[in-house]
Amino acid sequence: MKPINQLRWSKFRNNRRAWYSLWIFSFVFGVSLFSELIANDKPLIVSYDSHWYFPFLKNYPETTFGGDFELEADYRDSYVQTLIAEKGWVLWPLIPFSYRTINYDLPSPPPSPPSKENWLGTDDKGRDLLACILYGLRISVLFGFSITVLSAVIGVSAGAVQGYYGGRLDLFFQRFIEVWSSMPTLFMLIILMSVVKPNVWWLAGFTLLFSWMGFVGVVRAEFLRSRGFEYVLAAKAMGMNDRRLMFKHILPNAMIATMTFMPFTLAGSVTILTSLDFLGFGLPPGSPSLGELLAQGKANLQAPWLGLASFSVLAMILTLLVFIGEGVRDAFDPRRSG
């Protein structure tokens, strides 16, 4: 690691709020990545008649365990559980529910309050709330990461071309960005999602139409400033081609501003997905979604655990991302001492 990067890393670690936020966010997101191992309506391991089975990875018919049907075994069915118990044992996940599992044995009509079986209660469909939050958190953050990376690639490339070549290209591109960025993003996404069958690919594509512009300004400014430096003029005089000069010599300087902007873009992408899901224009029905849980909390004021749980998780994630972004910004700021 270069000395300048070591200094930046040291400054980031000295920012306790950002450093602890990074650890907490990494832990929470890391746990959500293994949601199938933590919250699932299928056992992790089944030992039956001296054979090992892994239902969370592979589907097994009921006949495998001495049943009558060739259909996939329902491990929550007492009949299947009795069959397995006669010749083996079952290892269940910590939460024996998936995000799509409906609990039909609730003590009260859904949404039911927290209990020993459903730690945070259930939603209005009878699904375990904690399982829905785990899966919803994972898809929200992964969506945010993908949008952030793709936006950075497009925005940095566009800003580099604008700033390096300038002239009419820069002028026309700036006018286009001014018009495009003036459109109400959320309303445009609602309109676009209402004319197609909702899925994560359409949602990512439409979100990407607007999210890349945030990176253009800082990269364009850096290229406009750097293209007149002596080392750039000398490289041109030596015959270096534009692409190598742009992306090998000027771009590393522009990436400083880009890196400080990325955590905030990630937080914004998570917010957009949650907002669209809350309004009913996001992920397909039945998908794990924090926005849908917020909408259920709004529609079921008599069940405060719905809104409080989903809001608390969303607020925590966005707060952690903002703290991390502030730490990265301060670490790359040469005016701040370590």
C-alpha positions, 0 to 999 in steps of 0.5 A: 500500500502506498504511503498516501493510502496508508495515511488515508486508512489511518485517518479513517480508522481514527474516525471512531464513528466511521470505523465502528459504523463500517464494522457494524454495517459489515456484520449486519450485511454479512449476516444477511448474505447467509439468510438461507442458513439463518431463516429458512423453512427447510432444514439445514441437515437431515439425517435419515436411515444413515444418509445425509440430506441438505434440503436447503440446497436440494429438493427431496421428494417425500418418498425419500423419507418414507412418504407416499408422494413424489412431491417435494417434502414439506418439512413443517408438516407433522407427518413428514417430521414423524417419518424423519424422527423414526429413523433420524434427526433434523437440524433446523435454522435459527429461524425456521421460516423463510420470507415467503413462509406463512405461519398457519399456527398463529395464536391470533389473526395476522399481523400477530405480535412478537412471540417465542416462535416469531420473535418480531411478530408477523406481517399481515400475511402471516410471514415471519417479520424477522425473516422478511427483514433479513432477506429484504435487507440483503436485496436492498443493499445488493441493489444499492451496491450494483447501482452504485458501481454501475453509476460510478462507471458511467458517470466517471467515463462521461465526466472524463470525456467531458473534462478532457475534450471540453469545447462543444462536446462538454457544452452540449453534454452539460446542457443535456445533464442539466435538463435530464437532472431537472426531472423529478427522479422518483416520479419518473421512476414511478411512471416508467415502472407502471408501464412494464412488468416489475422486476429487479432488472427493469428497476435497476435499469430505470434507476441507473438512468438517473443515478449516474449523473451525480458522479459527472460533476466532480470528475469533469472538474478534475479533468478540466483542471488537470488537462492543462498541467505540465505532465499532461502536456508533456505526455501529449507531446511524447505521443501518448494516446488520449485513452491511456492519458485519461484513465492512467494518469488523470483519472486516479486524481479524480477517483478521490472525489468519486470514492467519497461520493460512493457511500452516499450514492449507495444510501440513496439507491437503498432509499429509492428502492424502499420508496418505490416498494412503499408506493407499490412500484418496486419489486414484484409482489411476494419479494422480500422488501423493506418498503413493503413492510413499511407500507404494511406498518402504515396500513396496520397502525394497530400492529406497531411492531411492523412499522417500528421494526422495518423503520429501525432497520432502514434508519440504522442502515442509512445512518451507518452508510452516512457515517461511513461516507463522512469518514471516507470524505474526511480521510481523503481530505488533505486539509484534515490531519490524522 
